[in-house]
């Protein structure tokens, strides 16, 4: 088992802790414990037990502080195990990243000191990805970096990224890059991207997609932005079938509470994909802070990086980065203007 020590995390104020307890927020498990004065028990924030009255609850930084104050651990939620789980996930992420060939689930779980099936669930809950998907994302990220280097061939990039055969690299590239390795290296050469600019109550919306799915949704942009991103792709106006897809996007802009079931085709690093998965897991009408998103993917210290990943989101509304606020509850940033962010949040709350 890997020898790991406790992470350093910024503290939350009492009001933020209470709100996290009320919504049983798994994202902040391990950040603090809640102790009940009337029962002498301390719990993790997501504990399923009935909530006590606010005046009967205090918040402590960790289980050790709770025990020192005379409280005992809840037998239902087992708060003492939370910190160990999070550290084990971080150790597994480092183990996967250091391996050129993706390790098996048994190897990853053994490194972390857990049973394979239990750790599979634990890892996915913490990062939004299974260990295998996380490993594939890292390898695809290495492939992307190798492809962007000057002078190298596609074949050498494939093997440098850790692939044993081109077939696996091409399959991963279709999933993570949205196109073949050679097309990515050539700025989208050989790929057809359909687009349409459609009206909405929040302004013009650019909707663009490859054959696989949506690759860009943005406000106040046009064909020129696509050509900048993919200078060698074939960029064509959308047809009647594409118009139906664009109409679905507009309906989501008008009512962001409706379920999202649209095909997507977006590339990103393993970290970005984990952040985007965490964003999609936020229920409509709710918000999270950047700090909570970082904690949700097992990287509590990567608050700024989580914010950058939100900013790198290319599918506005479908990947709901508008649901992320600053820790003080203010709107923070939004690529398409704070007015639009506020409007989307108000629509989700039915205001």
N, C-alpha and C positions, 0 to 999 in steps of 0.2 A: 504494500500500500504506500502511496505517495505521502511524504511528510509535508504537511501544509499547515500554515499558521493563519490566524484570524485576520481578515481584511480590515483596513481602516476605512470607515464610511462616515460621511458628514451626518450629524444628528438632525432629526426632525423635531419641530416644535410640538408642544402638546396637542394643539388644535389639529395639526396635520396627522398626528398619530391617531387621534380619536376618529377622524374622518376615514382613515385607512382601516381602522377596526370595524367601523360601521359597514363598509363595503366589502369586508373580509378580503382585503387586497393581498394576493399572493406575492405581488411585485415587491412588497416591502418586508416580507418574512425575512428575519435575520438582521433587519435594521434596528429593531427594538423589540421589547416584550411588554405586554400589558399585564399589570398585576392588580388583582381584585382584593381590596382591603377587607371585605366581609368574609371571604372564603380562604384567603391566604394562598391563592393559586395564581401562577403566572402563565400566560399563553402567548402564542405567536399571533400576529394580527389577523391571519385568515382562519383562526379557529372557528369551527362550526357551532360551538356552544352558544347558548343564549347570551345576549349582551347584558351586562350589569348596568346599573345606573351610572351616569357619567361621574357623579361625585364619589362613587365607590371605586374608581379606577385611577391608577397612576401608571406612568410609563417610565421604563428603565432601559438603559442602553443595551443590555445583554443579559442572558440567563445568570451569569456569575454575579452581576449586581443584584439581581432579584433574589438569588439564594442568600447572598450576604445580608439582605434586608429581611430575611426570615420567611420568604415565600417558597413554595414548592411547585414543581413543574406539573402542568396539566397532563393527565394520562391519556387524554383524547387526542390532542394535537401534537404532543411531544416536542415542545419548543427547543429543547436542547439539541435536537438533531438537525435543525434548520441550517445553522452555520456550517456544520460539517458537510451537508449536502451541497451548499453553494460552493464551498472550497473544492469539493470533489469535482464538480462540473468545470470549474476554472482549470483544475489540474488536467482534466481530460481534454479540454480545448487546447491546452499547451502541448499535450502529448500527441494529439492528432496533427497539430500544426507542424511539429518537428519531424513527423514521419513522411517520407517521400511517397511511400506506398500506403494507402489508407489502411489502418489497422482494423482488425475484426472487432465486433462488439464485445466478444469475450476478452480480447486484449485490452480494450479501453476500460471496460468495467473492472477487470483485474487490476489495472494500474490505479484506478480510483478506490479499489477496495470494496466493491459492491457486487451483488449478483447481477448477471447480464440483463435479465428482463426488468428488474426493478430499476437499474440504472438507465435503461432505454427510456422508460417513462419519466424519470427524474430529469434527464438531459433535455428531452423534448419540452417538458414543462418550463424549464429554465431558459432555454434558448429559442424555442419556437421551431427547432429543427431536430430531426433524429441524428444520432452520431454519424450514420452513413451519409445523410444529406449534408451535414456540416463538413465532412471530409471531402465530399464531391465539390462543394462550393469553394473550399480552400484550393483544391487542385485546379478548378476552373479559373480561379483568380490568378494562380501562378501561370496558367496557360495564357491568360489575357495579357499579363505583364510581359511574358516572353514574346508574344506576338507583336507587341508594340515596340520592341527593341529594333533598332536599325540594323540592317544587314543580315539578320538571321533568316533561316528558312522556316517554313511551316513545320516540316518534319522535325527539325532540331528543336523547335519550340515545344512540340508535343512531348518529346522524350525528356527535355529539360524540366517540364512541369510534373514529371513523375508518371506519365502514362506508359503502359507496356505495349500498347497497340494503338494505331490511329483511330480505329473504329470507336473505341471508348471515348477518345478525345472529341471526336466529332459528335457523338451522342450527348456528351456533357456540354459541349459548346452550343448545341441547339437549345438545350435547356437553360443554360446560364447566360450565354451571350446573345441568344436570339438569332444566331446565324452561324455558319460554318467558320472554323478558324481562319481559313484563307479569306473569307468575306470580311471578317472582323479586321484582319490585318490590312485589307485594302479599303477601309473606310466604308464598308457596306456594299462593296462591289458584288454584283450578282443577286442582290436582295431587292425585292420590290416592297416599297412602303406606300400604302394607300393613305390618303388623308382627306380631311374635310374640316372646314371652319363653320361652326354652327352657332346660332344665337341662343342666348339664355338670359334669364333675368339678372344674372351677375356679369353679363358681358359676353363677348365672343369666346368660344371654346375651340381650341385646336384638338382634333381627335385624329390619331395616327395609329396604324397597325400594320404588322407584317402578316404573313399567312398564318403565323402561330397565334397572334393575339395583339392586344393593345400595347404599343411601345411608347406613346406619349399622349398625355392629356394635360393641357395647360390653358391658361387664360391670356388673352391679348397677344398671341403669337400666330405666325402664319407659316407658309411653306418654307420661308427662308431659314427658320430655325432648324427644320429637319435637314435641309441641305448643309447647314453648318455642322450638324452632328454626324451626318452620313453623306459626305461629299460625293461618294461614288455609287450610292444606291440609286435605284430607279424609283423616283418619287412621282406618284400618279394621283390624280383626283379620284376619290372614292366613287364607286358605282351605286346602284340602287340597293344592293345587299349591304354595302358598307353604310349607307344612309340609315338603315335600321339599327346598326351597331351604334352609330353616332347618336341616334335618338335615345337609346338606352342610357348613354352617358349623360345627356341633357336631363333626362328624367331623374337621374341620381343627383345632379346639381340642384334641381328644383326640390327634391325630397331626399336628402341624404340619410334618412332613416330606413329606407327600403333595403332589403337584402341585396348583396352584391354577388352576382354570378356571371362575371364577364371574363373572357379569355385574356390573359396577359402575357406579355413577352418583354421582360425587362432584365437587364444584367445588373449585377452588383456583387460586391465582396460578401464573404460569409457574414461579416459583422453587419453590413447594410441589410442583407436579407433577413437577419435575425431581428433587426430594428423594424423593418417593414412588416414582418410577421406579427411583431408585438403591436404595431399600430392597427393592423387589421383585426386584432383580438379585442380592441377597445370597443365596447358596445356603443351604439349610437345614443347620443344624449349624455354620455359620460366623457370625462377628460382625464388626462394623466399629465404629470410633470415630466420634463426631460430626465430628471433624476430617477423617477419611477420607471421610465422606459429602460434606462441603463441598468437598473436593478433587475428588471424583468428578464433581461437576456443574460444575466449572470455577470455583468460588468459594471458594478456599482460606481466605480471610479471613472468611468468613461462617459461622463455627462456631456461634455462638449462634443465628443465624437458621436454620441447619440443625436445631438442637435444637428450636427453636420449631415448625418445620414438622413434625417428628416428633410433637410434642405436639398439633398440629392434625389429625393423622390421625384420620379418623372410622370407619375400617374396621379394627378390631383384628384381628390375626392374618392377615387377607387382605393388608393392607399391613403387613409384619412389622417394625414399629418396635421390637419387643422384641429385635431382633438388633443394636441399636446400644448400645454401652457407652461409658463415659468412656475417655479416653486411658490412664488408669492401670489399666484392666481392671475397675473396679468397675461395678456395674449402672447407676448414674445414676438417672434418673427413669422412671416409667411411670404413666400415668394411672389404671391399675386396680390398683396396688399392686406392690411389688417382689417379693412372694411369687409372684404370678402370672407375672411376667416370668422369674423364676428357674425356675419350673416349666416354662414353655414352652421355655426354652433347654435344660433337662435332658432333656425329651422329644425334642428335636431331636438331642441327642447320644446318645440311647439309654440314658440313665442311669436 
